[in-house]
Amino acid sequence: MKKAKVEFSSHTANLALLRKCVRDFLNGYSFSEKERLLMVLGVDEACTNVIRYAYRLRDDQPISLQMEGLRKCVRMRLRDYGEKVFPHEMKGRSHELIKPGGLGLHLIRNAFDQVLYIHKRRGTELVLTKNLA
């Protein structure tokens, strides 16, 4: 079982490093280049949402990402300690509307086979699972 963990502050400058870590972790798995790119972008979008909504743009708050390769899937666990945002409060917009913003939730849900929000006493753990072929 392959595992990796990345911990970083909620500064947006850290997102490039995060994307590289996710890309490096996914190397060696049988995902297509498109699937790999969507997963990297999905994790990036989830982190952006944490920074924007859970941490209200504070750039000094902790975020951790645990990545694990299991027999039948790859699982990413994104943990924050900010304000809880409940799934029913998350409003993506229709694909047909041509305007910026609001497509991140669609991207995350399309990149992964399972998206699960686990509310903790402090913050949230987002569990993203992508099944292996």
GIQUI-V926782 format. One record per residue. N is the residue number from 1. RES is the residue in one letter. SS is DSSP state (helix for helix, strand for strand, loop for the rest). OMEGA is omega in radians with two decimals (* if undefined). BURIAL is I if it has 9 or more other C-alpha atoms within 8 Angstrom, else O. Layout:
# GIQUI-V926782
N|RES|SS|OMEGA|BURIAL ; N|RES|SS|OMEGA|BURIAL
This chain:
# GIQUI-V926782
1|M|loop|3.13|O ; 2|K|strand|3.14|O ; 3|K|strand|3.03|O ; 4|A|strand|3.11|O ; 5|K|strand|3.11|O ; 6|V|strand|3.06|I ; 7|E|strand|-3.07|O ; 8|F|strand|3.09|O ; 9|S|strand|-3.02|I ; 10|S|loop|3.08|I ; 11|H|loop|-3.08|I ; 12|T|helix|3.09|O ; 13|A|helix|3.14|O ; 14|N|helix|-3.07|I ; 15|L|helix|3.11|I ; 16|A|helix|3.09|O ; 17|L|helix|3.12|O ; 18|L|helix|3.13|I ; 19|R|helix|3.13|I ; 20|K|helix|3.12|O ; 21|C|helix|3.13|I ; 22|V|helix|3.11|I ; 23|R|helix|3.14|I ; 24|D|helix|3.14|O ; 25|F|helix|-3.07|O ; 26|L|helix|3.09|O ; 27|N|loop|3.12|O ; 28|G|loop|3.06|O ; 29|Y|loop|-3.01|O ; 30|S|loop|3.11|O ; 31|F|loop|3.04|I ; 32|S|loop|3.11|O ; 33|E|helix|3.12|O ; 34|K|helix|3.12|O ; 35|E|helix|-3.13|I ; 36|R|helix|3.14|I ; 37|L|helix|3.13|I ; 38|L|helix|3.11|I ; 39|M|helix|3.11|I ; 40|V|helix|3.13|I ; 41|L|helix|3.12|I ; 42|G|helix|3.10|I ; 43|V|helix|3.09|I ; 44|D|helix|3.13|I ; 45|E|helix|3.12|I ; 46|A|helix|3.10|I ; 47|C|helix|3.09|I ; 48|T|helix|3.11|I ; 49|N|helix|3.09|I ; 50|V|helix|-3.12|I ; 51|I|helix|-3.06|I ; 52|R|helix|-2.97|I ; 53|Y|helix|-3.10|I ; 54|A|helix|-3.09|I ; 55|Y|loop|3.08|I ; 56|R|loop|3.07|O ; 57|L|loop|3.03|O ; 58|R|loop|-3.05|I ; 59|D|loop|-3.09|I ; 60|D|loop|-3.07|O ; 61|Q|loop|-3.07|I ; 62|P|strand|3.01|I ; 63|I|strand|3.04|I ; 64|S|strand|3.10|I ; 65|L|strand|3.03|I ; 66|Q|strand|3.13|I ; 67|M|strand|3.13|I ; 68|E|strand|3.05|I ; 69|G|strand|-3.14|I ; 70|L|loop|-3.11|I ; 71|R|loop|-3.02|O ; 72|K|loop|-3.07|O ; 73|C|strand|2.94|I ; 74|V|strand|-3.09|I ; 75|R|strand|3.10|I ; 76|M|strand|3.13|I ; 77|R|strand|-3.12|I ; 78|L|strand|-3.04|I ; 79|R|strand|3.03|I ; 80|D|strand|-3.12|I ; 81|Y|loop|-3.08|I ; 82|G|loop|3.13|I ; 83|E|loop|3.11|I ; 84|K|loop|3.02|I ; 85|V|loop|-3.07|O ; 86|F|loop|-3.09|O ; 87|P|helix|-3.13|O ; 88|H|helix|3.09|O ; 89|E|helix|-3.11|O ; 90|M|loop|-3.07|O ; 91|K|loop|2.97|O ; 92|G|loop|3.12|I ; 93|R|loop|3.11|O ; 94|S|loop|3.11|O ; 95|H|loop|-3.02|O ; 96|E|loop|3.13|O ; 97|L|loop|-3.13|O ; 98|I|loop|3.08|O ; 99|K|loop|-3.11|O ; 100|P|loop|3.03|O ; 101|G|loop|3.02|O ; 102|G|loop|-3.12|O ; 103|L|loop|-3.10|I ; 104|G|helix|3.13|I ; 105|L|helix|3.08|O ; 106|H|helix|-3.14|O ; 107|L|helix|-3.13|I ; 108|I|helix|-3.11|I ; 109|R|helix|3.10|I ; 110|N|helix|-3.11|O ; 111|A|helix|-3.04|I ; 112|F|loop|3.13|I ; 113|D|loop|3.11|I ; 114|Q|strand|3.11|I ; 115|V|strand|-3.04|I ; 116|L|strand|3.08|O ; 117|Y|strand|3.13|I ; 118|I|strand|-3.14|O ; 119|H|strand|3.13|I ; 120|K|loop|3.09|O ; 121|R|loop|3.05|O ; 122|R|loop|3.04|I ; 123|G|loop|-3.00|I ; 124|T|strand|2.95|I ; 125|E|strand|3.08|I ; 126|L|strand|-3.11|I ; 127|V|strand|-3.11|I ; 128|L|strand|-3.08|I ; 129|T|strand|3.06|I ; 130|K|strand|-3.12|I ; 131|N|strand|3.04|O ; 132|L|loop|-3.10|O ; 133|A|loop|*|O
